[in-house]
Amino acid sequence: MTEADSGAGRGTALWDDLVAQYAWADADEPEAYTFSVISGKTEDDVIRAFGGDPAASRMMTFAEAVDEQVGHPYPDYELLRVATVGKHVIAIEWGYHGSIPEIARRASVDGGEFFSVHRNINARYQVMHAVDGRVDGMFDPFGLEDATWRDRQLEVPAWAEDVAFRMETLCAESFALMERMMGVPVDPAWMDASLRTTLLASPDTLFSDPKAAWSP
């Protein structure tokens, strides 16, 4: 075995170990969520970028936020939970604001960095990364299972080319990629913790051009 082969083997083993740490994400996952990690910003910055008011926050768990959203008569009633972990802000939703490219641009502008992992109730997945106000990769890893689905919109960015995205470990690999990119382990305990929570504006009112907001 050459030194290069040995190094590649160690790299694969380390990646497999990292993915294994997120087995919980595929074994017992909520039906829908968006996890976002942002660097270079404060909690208030992130809340504003997502369309919330930092002055109007309260403490809620993920389950409490879901219950409130489900029980609300307006379908666009969405809540954002945030917490500071080291030099990063974690944003968790039972919703989709963190999957919108314009949110990624706003949350990463002026030297910031943004990464989100999204899954909706229709089993649609999305991984997205942005740096300094520019989205440099956004794709659905589920589509990569079938090579015939590949098209220009499913091209994998360089930072994810070495990830297999197998269906049985799809969520674990997405979170492992988030940790590798952002340097922050995703802790499932955040779901049950009471975190700072704010109401978000509907995308219909948040963006002057909603169609452009969804374009990477």
trRosetta pair geometry for C-beta under 8 A, 3 or more apart (Angstrom, degrees):
i j d omega theta_ij theta_ji phi_ij phi_ji
1 5 4.7 -126 -168 88 85 128
1 6 5.4 103 136 -59 119 86
1 9 7.7 -17 -168 -12 140 142
2 5 4.6 100 53 5 78 101
2 6 7.0 -138 97 -5 43 86
3 6 5.6 -52 -148 36 33 114
3 7 6.4 35 153 -20 65 105
4 7 5.7 -54 -150 35 31 111
4 8 6.4 32 153 -19 65 105
5 8 5.7 -55 -149 36 32 111
5 9 6.4 35 152 -22 65 105
6 9 5.7 -55 -151 34 31 113
6 10 6.5 31 153 -18 64 103
7 10 5.8 -53 -150 35 33 110
7 11 6.4 35 152 -21 65 105
8 11 5.5 -54 -151 35 33 115
8 12 6.5 33 152 -19 66 104
9 12 5.7 -53 -149 35 33 110
9 13 6.4 31 153 -18 65 106
10 13 5.7 -55 -148 37 33 111
10 14 6.2 33 155 -20 67 106
11 14 5.8 -55 -148 36 30 110
11 15 6.4 29 154 -17 64 106
12 15 5.7 -55 -149 37 31 110
12 16 6.3 31 154 -19 66 106
13 16 5.7 -54 -146 37 31 111
13 17 6.3 34 153 -20 64 105
14 17 5.7 -53 -149 35 31 113
14 18 6.5 33 152 -20 64 104
15 18 5.6 -54 -150 34 33 112
15 19 6.4 33 153 -18 67 104
15 162 7.7 -114 -102 127 164 114
15 176 7.1 95 -165 157 71 138
16 19 5.7 -51 -146 36 33 111
16 20 6.3 38 152 -25 64 105
17 20 5.6 -52 -149 32 31 116
17 21 7.0 40 151 -27 61 98
18 21 5.8 -48 -161 21 35 115
18 22 7.5 15 150 -4 61 104
18 176 4.5 114 128 -145 104 113
18 179 6.6 -157 -171 77 120 134
18 180 7.0 67 159 -59 163 101
19 22 6.1 -72 -164 42 39 101
19 23 7.9 75 141 -61 65 69
19 169 5.8 39 174 174 123 135
19 172 4.9 82 -171 136 76 111
19 173 5.5 0 -122 -85 115 64
19 176 4.7 -49 -86 -46 61 159
20 23 5.8 -3 -166 -41 48 107
20 172 7.5 45 -78 -179 15 141
21 172 8.0 148 68 -158 51 104
21 176 7.4 122 54 -93 96 97
21 185 7.6 -64 134 -144 141 115
22 25 4.7 -6 169 4 93 121
22 26 7.8 80 129 -6 81 88
22 171 7.1 -142 147 118 115 77
22 172 3.7 153 97 -140 102 76
22 173 7.8 -165 76 -33 135 25
22 175 4.5 166 -134 75 152 127
22 176 5.6 -134 9 -50 139 86
22 186 7.0 45 -109 62 114 113
23 26 6.3 -66 -165 43 47 98
23 27 5.7 35 147 -18 80 119
23 169 7.8 -52 -109 -122 64 93
23 172 5.8 14 -83 -95 34 141
24 27 5.6 -66 -133 45 32 107
24 28 5.9 -41 -169 45 72 96
24 29 7.9 127 138 -69 60 71
24 188 5.4 -58 115 -56 149 152
25 29 5.4 44 -179 -86 50 110
25 171 3.8 -148 136 125 110 115
25 172 5.0 162 55 -73 115 61
25 174 7.7 -139 141 56 153 96
25 175 5.4 176 -54 -4 163 141
25 186 7.9 42 -72 98 129 135
25 188 7.7 -151 -70 -82 72 111
26 29 6.3 -7 -105 -28 19 121
26 168 6.6 81 176 167 153 50
26 169 5.9 -93 -35 -119 157 40
26 170 6.8 119 -97 43 115 67
26 171 4.9 169 -69 45 74 109
26 172 5.3 -54 -17 -25 112 101
29 33 7.8 -123 180 14 93 125
29 119 7.3 12 156 71 135 160
29 171 5.6 -142 -86 -94 150 177
30 33 5.0 87 72 -38 125 116
30 62 7.4 -112 -65 153 153 136
30 66 7.9 -143 -151 -82 135 148
30 94 7.2 -95 155 -109 148 96
30 191 7.5 176 -36 -132 125 136
31 119 7.9 -141 156 121 34 108
31 121 5.2 35 144 -113 111 74
32 94 6.0 82 96 -160 96 71
32 95 7.7 74 138 -52 115 19
32 119 6.0 -148 -128 104 45 74
32 120 5.0 21 -124 -144 108 39
32 121 4.8 -40 -55 -53 124 71
33 62 7.9 -9 -112 -154 118 131
33 92 6.8 -24 -167 -165 108 84
33 93 6.7 146 -161 81 57 55
33 94 6.1 -42 -100 -101 64 53
33 118 7.4 -154 99 -139 51 47
33 119 6.0 22 46 51 71 90
34 91 7.8 -15 113 113 93 92
34 92 7.4 164 84 -152 57 39
34 93 4.6 0 51 55 98 105
34 95 6.3 -61 16 81 116 57
34 96 5.8 131 -40 -115 138 33
34 97 6.9 -171 70 52 156 58
34 98 3.9 162 147 56 131 116
34 99 5.5 -118 -113 -34 134 92
34 116 5.8 1 -175 -173 97 117
34 117 7.2 169 -151 85 52 46
34 118 4.4 -3 -107 -105 90 85
34 119 7.8 -178 -75 26 55 51
35 90 7.3 -28 -164 -166 87 91
35 91 7.5 143 -162 81 40 58
35 92 5.7 -5 -107 -106 67 77
35 98 7.4 -137 82 109 14 161
35 116 6.6 165 87 -151 49 63
35 117 5.0 1 55 53 98 95
35 118 7.9 -160 28 -71 57 47
35 175 7.4 27 67 -106 152 94
35 178 7.1 11 106 -132 118 171
35 186 6.2 36 172 -131 158 130
36 46 8.0 165 105 -159 125 123
36 90 7.4 146 82 -162 56 44
36 91 4.1 -11 61 61 106 105
36 92 7.7 -159 27 -68 71 38
36 93 7.9 28 -1 1 105 103
36 98 3.9 -139 -48 -144 126 136
36 107 7.3 1 164 134 140 171
36 114 6.6 -16 -169 -165 106 90
36 115 7.0 161 -152 85 59 44
36 116 4.1 -21 -98 -96 83 95
36 117 8.0 -171 -74 23 45 57
37 88 5.4 -4 -171 179 94 133
37 89 7.5 154 -157 79 47 49
37 90 5.9 -17 -103 -104 71 65
37 91 7.7 -165 -72 22 27 76
37 114 7.5 158 83 -152 51 43
37 115 5.1 -7 55 59 95 94
37 116 7.7 180 18 -78 60 49
37 178 6.1 124 10 -180 130 109
37 182 4.4 74 108 178 140 170
37 184 5.3 177 -143 54 144 137
37 186 7.9 -110 -55 -82 124 91
38 41 5.1 -27 138 43 121 123
38 46 5.4 162 50 -99 154 119
38 88 6.5 146 72 -163 42 77
38 89 4.7 -18 62 60 100 98
38 91 6.8 36 -5 -7 112 113
38 107 5.1 -93 -113 163 138 115
38 108 6.9 -138 -139 -78 95 72
38 112 6.2 -1 -174 179 94 122
38 113 7.0 164 -153 84 49 53
38 114 5.2 -3 -106 -103 82 75
39 87 6.2 38 -140 123 93 94
39 88 5.1 -46 -85 -103 75 82
39 89 7.8 178 -80 18 30 73
39 112 6.2 165 84 -159 56 69
39 113 4.5 6 48 51 104 99
39 182 6.6 178 -32 -151 116 92
40 108 7.5 70 63 -144 124 57
40 110 7.7 -172 146 100 125 75
40 111 5.2 -152 -165 116 150 84
40 112 3.7 -158 79 -107 121 64
40 113 6.2 100 8 10 118 72
41 45 3.9 -131 -168 90 101 137
41 46 5.4 118 123 -53 131 84
41 49 7.5 -27 -159 -11 158 140
41 89 5.8 -65 87 10 93 133
41 107 6.5 -86 -14 -173 168 71
41 108 7.9 -99 -33 -96 128 35
41 112 5.1 22 -38 -115 103 135
42 45 4.7 106 50 1 71 102
42 46 7.2 -138 96 -3 41 86
42 84 7.9 -26 -153 -91 58 124
42 89 7.0 95 168 -63 18 135
43 46 5.8 -59 -151 37 33 110
43 47 6.2 34 154 -21 68 106
43 54 7.2 121 116 -127 85 113
43 82 5.0 139 -145 127 98 135
43 83 7.7 -4 -102 -121 122 9
43 84 5.9 -85 -52 -54 107 99
43 89 5.5 166 -87 -126 58 126
43 196 6.5 42 -177 76 144 151
44 47 5.7 -52 -145 36 31 112
44 48 6.4 30 157 -16 64 106
44 54 4.1 15 -128 -103 84 159
45 48 6.0 -62 -154 38 27 108
45 49 6.3 26 152 -20 65 110
45 89 7.7 -174 65 -9 95 161
45 107 7.5 115 134 -140 92 63
45 112 8.0 -173 138 -83 140 149
46 49 5.6 -55 -146 36 32 113
46 50 6.3 25 157 -14 66 108
46 82 5.8 146 92 -123 132 145
46 89 4.7 -153 -29 119 151 153
46 91 5.7 -153 165 -64 133 126
46 107 5.8 42 -125 -135 70 107
47 50 6.0 -62 -149 40 28 106
47 52 4.2 -78 -177 75 86 112
47 53 7.2 -55 147 70 119 11
47 54 4.7 130 76 -77 145 79
47 57 7.4 -72 -120 -75 154 124
47 80 6.6 163 -122 92 72 136
47 82 6.3 -102 -66 -8 91 153
47 198 5.3 61 -147 31 119 155
48 51 7.8 58 -178 -63 30 15
48 52 6.9 -96 -75 63 28 63
48 53 8.0 55 -93 -105 68 30
48 54 6.5 -36 -48 -29 87 105
49 103 6.2 105 146 -161 91 69
49 106 4.0 165 -149 120 93 105
49 107 4.0 133 136 -78 157 71
50 80 5.2 88 123 -86 155 165
50 91 6.7 176 -62 -157 147 150
50 97 5.0 76 -158 138 94 143
50 98 7.2 -22 -114 -68 112 73
50 103 5.9 43 -109 -147 58 119
50 107 7.1 37 -53 -73 75 118
50 200 5.7 -71 138 -117 98 118
51 97 6.6 -131 26 -139 116 139
51 103 7.7 -67 -16 -105 99 105
51 200 4.7 70 85 -165 102 83
51 201 3.8 -113 172 39 116 94
51 203 7.8 -121 -47 -82 166 50
51 206 4.3 -46 -108 -114 136 132
52 56 7.7 -136 175 68 88 93
52 57 7.9 67 154 -82 128 93
52 80 5.5 -119 -40 39 146 128
52 198 3.6 94 -177 118 139 130
52 199 6.3 148 -128 76 94 40
52 200 5.0 -57 -67 -93 90 62
52 201 7.3 -161 -73 -8 40 76
53 56 4.4 36 91 26 115 106
53 57 7.9 -156 94 -45 68 75
53 198 6.2 -170 54 -162 56 127
53 199 7.4 3 26 59 94 83
54 57 6.5 -24 -166 -29 42 120
54 198 7.0 -60 -96 -82 32 154
56 198 6.2 101 89 -134 76 94
56 199 6.9 -35 112 27 120 97
57 196 4.9 12 169 -172 138 91
57 197 6.1 144 -160 66 81 38
57 198 4.7 -51 -97 -71 84 90
58 196 7.7 144 76 -148 17 51
58 197 5.6 -37 70 61 66 95
59 194 4.2 43 166 163 107 111
59 195 6.8 158 -145 71 70 13
59 196 6.5 -38 -94 -87 64 40
59 197 6.6 120 -131 9 14 100
60 64 4.4 -136 -165 90 94 122
60 65 4.9 111 129 -58 133 86
60 68 7.5 -54 -145 1 151 139
60 79 7.0 -22 69 158 152 149
60 81 6.4 -117 74 -94 91 114
60 194 6.2 127 44 -144 3 75
60 195 6.9 -43 64 57 56 62
60 197 4.1 -7 28 -12 110 158
61 64 4.6 97 51 7 78 103
61 65 7.0 -142 92 -5 42 86
61 191 7.2 48 -177 149 89 50
61 192 5.6 -8 -147 -158 123 35
61 193 6.6 157 -114 78 80 22
61 194 5.5 -54 -58 -84 72 59
61 195 7.6 96 -105 11 35 78
62 65 5.8 -58 -151 37 31 111
62 66 6.3 32 152 -20 66 106
62 81 6.8 -100 -84 11 66 158
62 92 6.4 -64 -95 134 106 131
62 94 6.8 121 -170 -45 85 107
62 190 7.7 78 -41 123 119 68
62 191 4.3 -46 9 -161 144 69
62 192 7.0 -54 23 -65 100 32
63 66 5.6 -52 -146 35 32 112
63 67 6.3 34 155 -20 65 105
63 191 7.6 69 -29 161 81 89
63 192 7.5 17 -2 -110 110 61
64 67 5.7 -52 -147 35 31 112
64 68 6.4 29 155 -17 64 106
65 68 5.9 -57 -149 37 31 109
65 69 6.3 27 155 -17 66 108
65 79 4.4 -138 -153 81 110 138
65 81 6.2 -109 -48 -43 156 116
65 94 5.9 160 111 13 105 115
65 197 6.1 -154 -88 -137 116 142
66 69 5.8 -59 -147 39 30 108
66 70 6.1 28 157 -19 67 109
66 94 4.6 104 -92 -41 84 171
67 70 5.9 -55 -143 37 27 110
67 71 6.2 15 161 -9 63 114
68 71 6.1 -66 -144 45 26 104
68 72 6.4 36 156 -38 63 107
68 77 7.9 -113 133 136 84 122
68 79 6.6 52 81 -26 124 145
69 72 5.8 -51 -149 17 31 116
69 77 5.7 -179 -133 103 70 93
69 78 6.4 38 -120 -109 127 45
69 79 6.1 -127 -61 6 109 102
69 94 6.0 -169 36 86 154 119
69 95 7.4 -143 -132 -62 159 105
72 77 4.0 -67 111 66 153 159
73 77 7.9 81 59 -15 44 138
74 77 4.5 105 79 -35 96 103
76 202 3.8 24 159 -108 144 112
76 203 7.6 -130 -145 21 122 72
76 204 7.0 -65 -113 13 163 110
77 199 7.3 -46 -159 -145 75 104
78 93 6.6 22 178 -159 110 119
78 94 7.8 -155 -144 79 83 66
78 95 4.0 79 -147 -108 125 157
78 96 7.9 -88 -125 30 155 64
78 97 6.5 155 122 -30 147 112
78 199 7.5 118 79 -159 46 58
78 200 4.7 -34 87 51 96 116
78 202 7.8 122 15 -94 106 57
79 93 7.1 169 86 -131 54 78
79 94 7.4 23 56 40 90 89
79 95 7.4 157 46 -15 48 135
79 197 5.4 11 177 -175 115 108
79 198 7.0 160 -154 81 69 31
79 199 6.0 -44 -101 -99 70 49
79 200 6.8 180 -103 -1 17 92
80 91 5.9 -19 -170 -162 106 102
80 92 7.7 137 -163 67 57 42
80 93 5.6 -32 -107 -84 65 100
80 95 7.7 -78 -76 49 70 134
80 97 6.7 -51 -80 49 117 143
80 197 6.8 163 82 -149 43 59
80 198 5.4 -18 59 60 94 82
80 199 8.0 137 17 -126 81 4
80 200 5.3 86 -21 -53 109 114
81 91 7.1 145 78 -157 50 49
81 92 4.7 -27 68 63 104 92
81 93 7.2 174 21 -75 78 47
81 195 4.1 84 -179 85 106 122
81 196 6.8 135 -156 75 59 46
81 197 4.8 -23 -95 -93 74 85
82 89 5.9 -6 -166 -178 110 103
82 90 6.6 155 -153 81 55 55
82 91 5.1 -15 -98 -99 85 71
82 92 7.6 175 -79 18 37 71
82 195 6.3 177 61 159 27 117
82 196 5.3 -40 63 76 81 102
82 197 7.8 161 14 -85 68 38
82 198 7.7 -3 5 10 111 103
83 89 7.3 159 81 -156 34 60
83 90 5.0 -11 60 55 85 105
83 190 6.7 -144 27 -135 144 109
83 193 7.4 24 -67 104 154 135
83 195 4.8 -83 -53 -135 105 118
83 196 6.8 148 -78 23 59 92
84 88 7.3 155 -156 86 57 43
84 89 5.7 -36 -100 -101 65 67
84 90 7.6 -177 -90 14 15 80
85 88 5.3 -21 69 70 84 94
85 89 7.7 143 23 -109 73 17
85 90 5.5 43 -1 -23 117 115
85 184 5.8 102 99 -148 129 124
86 184 7.0 -156 40 -104 124 103
88 182 6.5 80 -115 168 150 115
88 183 7.7 174 -42 77 138 88
88 184 5.0 -80 46 -65 161 147
90 184 7.3 -158 -77 148 102 148
90 190 6.4 -86 132 -136 149 154
91 98 6.0 164 102 -82 120 132
92 190 6.1 161 -42 137 153 120
92 191 7.4 -150 179 -94 156 58
92 195 7.1 83 40 59 117 158
93 96 7.1 -131 110 -20 138 21
93 97 6.1 151 -69 33 170 94
93 98 6.0 173 16 1 128 112
93 200 8.0 -3 -117 -14 129 148
95 98 7.9 106 93 12 84 86
95 200 7.4 174 113 40 165 145
96 99 4.7 -52 -169 34 79 117
96 100 6.9 89 136 -37 84 90
96 118 6.4 66 -131 -151 73 132
96 120 6.6 7 -83 -86 117 112
97 100 5.9 -49 -163 12 41 115
97 103 5.4 128 164 -90 78 162
97 200 5.6 -103 -57 -173 153 162
97 203 7.4 -175 -108 -65 78 99
98 103 6.1 -119 -110 111 32 144
98 104 7.6 82 -167 -67 56 81
98 116 4.3 176 154 -129 105 144
98 118 6.5 178 91 -77 92 108
99 103 7.9 50 51 47 26 131
99 116 6.1 -149 -83 121 52 140
99 118 3.9 29 -81 -68 121 165
99 126 5.1 87 -143 74 114 141
99 128 6.6 137 -142 1 54 137
100 103 4.4 83 73 2 96 108
100 104 7.2 -169 92 -8 51 84
100 203 6.6 178 -94 -109 159 130
100 213 5.8 -2 177 149 117 100
100 214 6.1 -71 -142 -97 83 63
101 104 5.4 -55 -152 36 39 114
101 105 6.3 40 152 -21 70 102
101 128 7.0 -139 -93 -156 68 145
101 130 7.5 133 -154 -73 68 132
101 135 4.9 -50 -147 -46 103 154
101 138 6.4 -52 -87 -68 104 164
101 213 6.8 165 65 164 81 48
101 214 6.3 102 22 -161 102 23
101 215 6.3 -92 55 84 148 29
101 216 4.7 -157 -106 -97 149 53
102 105 5.5 -48 -147 34 36 114
102 106 6.3 34 155 -17 66 105
102 207 6.0 70 97 -101 168 130
102 212 7.3 80 -71 115 125 73
102 213 3.6 -56 -8 -149 144 78
102 214 7.4 -43 -8 -48 102 31
103 106 5.8 -56 -146 40 31 108
103 107 5.9 23 158 -15 67 113
103 213 7.9 57 -25 -177 70 104
104 107 6.0 -59 -138 42 26 106
104 108 6.1 2 167 0 63 118
104 114 4.6 177 -151 103 78 146
104 116 6.8 -114 -87 1 108 121
104 128 5.7 -105 -76 136 154 126
104 129 7.8 133 -163 156 138 11
104 130 3.8 136 156 -9 108 145
104 135 5.5 73 97 -87 135 99
105 108 6.4 -76 -143 47 22 95
105 109 6.3 45 159 -57 64 95
105 130 6.0 -123 -76 -164 46 152
105 133 5.0 46 -166 -160 78 59
105 134 6.8 47 -116 -75 90 22
105 135 6.4 -65 -64 -35 87 88
106 109 6.0 -29 -145 -9 29 117
106 133 7.7 52 -75 -119 22 79
107 112 6.4 -122 138 119 56 148
107 114 4.8 95 94 -91 112 136
107 130 7.4 103 68 74 89 132
108 112 4.0 -148 -146 93 45 97
108 113 5.6 48 -133 -109 110 13
108 114 4.1 -104 -56 -11 115 108
108 130 4.4 -177 19 112 155 104
108 131 5.9 -117 170 -124 137 15
108 132 6.1 -58 143 -20 97 14
108 133 5.7 -162 94 -54 84 36
108 134 7.7 -96 99 30 127 43
109 112 6.3 19 47 28 30 111
109 132 6.9 49 -137 -174 32 40
109 133 3.8 54 -103 -77 72 105
110 132 7.2 175 26 -141 8 69
110 133 7.1 69 -14 -39 47 114
111 132 5.7 18 -83 -102 26 90
112 131 7.7 -163 97 -148 48 44
112 132 6.8 149 47 -82 51 40
112 133 7.8 86 48 -43 91 64
113 129 7.8 -13 -174 -169 87 86
113 130 7.2 169 -155 91 45 57
113 131 5.2 -4 -111 -109 80 75
113 132 7.7 -6 -76 -30 63 60
113 182 7.0 174 118 -112 120 85
114 128 7.6 -15 119 116 99 93
114 129 6.9 158 89 -155 64 43
114 130 4.3 1 56 55 109 98
114 131 7.6 -158 25 -69 71 38
115 127 7.9 -9 -170 -172 86 80
115 128 7.1 170 -149 90 45 55
115 129 5.0 -3 -104 -105 81 79
115 130 7.9 -169 -70 25 44 62
115 178 5.2 158 130 -134 130 81
115 181 5.3 131 -87 96 155 134
115 182 5.1 -129 26 -49 137 122
116 126 7.5 11 106 108 99 96
116 127 7.4 176 89 -149 56 40
116 128 5.0 0 53 55 95 97
117 125 8.0 -23 -171 -166 76 90
117 126 7.6 165 -155 87 36 56
117 127 5.8 -4 -106 -105 68 74
117 171 7.6 102 168 -149 133 70
117 174 4.5 118 -132 148 125 119
117 175 6.1 -53 -25 -76 172 63
117 178 5.6 -75 -33 -53 119 135
118 124 7.9 -13 119 109 99 83
118 125 6.7 148 87 -161 65 44
118 126 4.3 -3 57 56 112 96
118 127 7.7 -163 24 -69 76 34
118 128 7.5 20 -1 4 113 107
119 123 7.1 -14 -167 -135 96 38
119 124 7.2 161 -150 80 49 47
119 125 5.3 -11 -99 -103 79 72
119 126 7.9 -175 -71 22 41 66
119 171 6.9 -25 -49 -100 146 107
120 123 7.4 -75 75 -3 65 14
120 124 4.9 3 40 51 107 95
123 142 7.1 112 148 -101 88 163
124 140 6.5 -61 -170 -128 77 128
124 142 7.3 -124 -141 28 39 143
125 140 5.3 118 75 -156 73 76
125 141 5.4 -56 110 45 133 84
125 142 4.7 127 27 -21 117 105
125 170 6.5 -103 -83 158 168 126
125 171 7.9 -135 -120 -83 130 70
125 174 7.0 -130 -174 -73 124 151
126 138 6.7 4 -172 -171 105 82
126 139 7.2 172 -143 93 66 24
126 140 5.5 -42 -88 -91 64 68
127 137 7.6 -19 113 128 91 102
127 138 7.3 -172 91 -139 51 42
127 139 6.2 -13 55 61 88 70
127 140 7.9 148 13 -105 74 22
127 141 5.9 49 -6 -33 119 109
127 160 6.9 119 105 -95 145 155
127 174 5.5 -148 -82 -139 116 100
127 177 6.6 12 -150 89 146 142
127 178 7.9 -136 -141 -62 103 88
128 135 6.4 -39 -170 -144 103 111
128 137 6.8 175 -144 100 44 64
128 138 4.2 16 -111 -110 92 88
128 216 7.8 -149 -135 -108 112 114
129 135 7.2 124 84 -154 45 63
129 136 5.8 -46 98 62 96 85
129 137 4.9 18 43 57 102 100
129 138 7.6 -155 27 -66 56 64
129 157 7.1 -122 43 66 121 161
129 159 6.5 -25 34 68 166 148
129 181 6.3 -104 -110 -175 133 156
130 133 7.2 -29 167 -169 114 4
130 134 6.2 174 -157 85 84 33
130 135 4.6 -45 -94 -93 98 55
130 136 6.6 142 -114 8 40 74
131 134 6.2 -24 68 60 64 85
131 136 6.1 -4 18 -4 100 127
135 138 5.6 -3 173 -32 127 120
135 216 4.4 -111 95 -158 143 87
136 157 6.2 101 135 -139 77 146
136 159 7.8 72 111 4 112 126
137 156 7.8 28 -151 -177 118 45
137 157 3.0 -60 -104 -24 129 153
137 158 7.9 -126 -74 30 136 58
137 159 6.3 -137 -1 43 163 107
137 160 6.6 154 171 3 150 118
138 216 4.7 -160 30 -94 138 139
139 143 7.3 -112 172 51 92 118
139 144 7.5 60 144 -46 126 111
139 153 7.5 152 -115 148 82 63
139 154 5.7 99 -148 -143 113 50
139 155 7.3 -136 -88 70 136 39
139 156 6.2 -91 29 -103 168 57
139 157 7.3 -169 -8 -8 121 87
139 160 7.6 -155 45 73 127 154
140 143 4.6 73 90 -2 104 110
140 144 7.8 -178 100 -16 62 81
140 154 7.0 -53 47 -115 83 94
141 144 5.4 -44 -161 19 51 119
141 163 7.7 -52 -128 116 127 122
141 165 4.0 -141 -175 -143 110 141
141 170 5.9 159 107 -156 122 97
141 173 7.3 -176 179 91 159 117
141 174 6.2 -148 11 -78 154 104
142 145 6.2 -30 -179 -3 47 114
142 165 7.7 -126 -70 164 26 120
142 167 7.4 61 -132 -109 75 84
142 170 6.4 31 -83 -145 73 150
143 146 6.9 -71 -170 47 50 87
143 149 4.4 -135 -171 126 91 141
143 150 7.6 140 142 -77 102 49
143 154 5.1 -106 112 -124 134 134
144 149 7.5 -115 -75 74 22 117
144 150 7.4 56 -116 -82 60 91
144 154 6.8 175 -74 176 73 113
144 156 6.9 50 -101 -68 135 118
144 165 4.9 63 73 78 131 139
145 149 7.8 37 60 24 65 135
145 165 7.1 -111 -61 117 72 98
145 166 7.7 90 -106 -138 94 36
145 167 5.6 38 -102 -56 141 100
146 149 4.6 79 85 -8 99 108
147 150 5.6 -25 -169 -7 53 118
149 154 6.2 96 125 -46 87 174
150 154 5.0 -133 -133 87 51 124
150 155 7.5 80 -167 -76 94 52
151 154 5.4 78 43 19 60 101
151 155 8.0 -82 102 -35 35 77
152 155 6.1 -21 -161 -19 37 113
156 160 5.1 -117 -176 90 102 101
156 161 5.4 136 112 -93 120 59
156 163 7.9 -162 -163 52 139 92
157 160 5.5 68 63 22 79 98
157 161 7.4 -113 101 -43 37 81
158 161 5.7 -26 -146 -17 37 119
159 177 7.9 111 137 -169 93 106
159 181 6.3 64 168 -101 134 113
160 163 5.0 -51 -170 25 74 121
160 177 6.1 26 -111 -145 95 143
163 173 5.5 132 -171 176 114 119
163 176 8.0 160 -123 85 121 108
163 177 5.7 -16 -82 -78 156 124
164 173 7.0 -116 60 -119 72 156
165 170 5.9 44 -166 -122 74 75
165 173 5.5 -160 -96 96 53 151
165 174 7.8 59 -115 -59 94 79
166 169 5.1 42 70 38 98 92
166 170 6.8 -127 88 -61 41 66
166 173 7.2 122 32 -27 69 144
167 170 5.5 -10 -143 -41 32 115
169 172 4.5 -59 -169 52 82 117
169 173 5.3 86 126 -28 94 99
170 173 6.1 -59 -148 36 23 107
170 174 6.5 24 154 -20 61 108
171 174 5.6 -53 -148 34 33 114
171 175 6.4 26 157 -12 67 105
172 175 6.1 -59 -148 41 29 104
172 176 6.1 32 153 -21 65 109
173 176 5.4 -52 -141 38 32 114
173 177 6.3 37 155 -22 64 104
174 177 5.8 -54 -152 34 29 112
174 178 6.6 33 148 -21 62 102
175 178 5.2 -45 -149 31 38 117
175 179 6.5 39 152 -18 66 100
175 186 4.7 -89 -161 31 115 145
176 179 5.7 -52 -151 36 34 110
176 180 6.3 34 151 -19 65 106
177 180 5.6 -52 -144 37 33 112
177 181 6.2 27 158 -15 66 110
178 181 6.0 -63 -147 41 26 106
178 182 5.8 -16 171 16 66 117
178 184 7.6 -52 139 68 92 85
178 186 6.3 48 87 -42 132 122
179 182 6.6 -74 -127 55 21 84
179 183 7.1 67 -176 -107 56 8
179 184 6.3 -123 -122 74 66 42
179 185 5.3 30 -120 -98 127 47
179 186 6.4 -110 -61 -9 101 84
186 190 7.6 -82 -173 16 67 133
187 190 5.2 109 83 -23 87 95
188 191 5.8 -24 -179 5 62 114
189 192 6.1 -63 -161 45 52 98
189 193 5.9 58 144 -35 78 109
190 193 5.5 -54 -138 29 35 117
190 195 6.9 25 -167 -50 83 139
200 206 7.8 -13 167 -71 89 139
201 205 5.3 -105 174 83 110 105
201 206 4.5 138 101 -73 115 96
202 205 5.1 72 65 19 89 96
202 206 6.5 -160 90 -16 38 95
203 206 5.2 -58 -124 38 34 115
203 207 5.9 -3 -173 9 72 110
203 210 5.8 94 146 -129 99 108
203 213 6.6 -177 -164 100 108 153
204 207 7.8 -71 -137 44 9 82
204 210 6.3 -14 -110 -76 46 143
206 213 7.8 95 97 -124 99 162
207 210 4.8 128 80 -85 123 55
207 212 7.4 -166 172 66 129 85
207 213 4.1 -60 -121 -53 164 143
209 212 4.0 27 116 22 120 116
209 213 6.5 160 93 -26 66 83
210 213 5.3 -51 -149 26 36 120
210 214 7.0 27 159 -14 66 102
211 214 6.4 -64 -162 35 32 103
211 215 7.0 33 145 -27 64 108
212 215 5.4 -55 -152 25 42 117
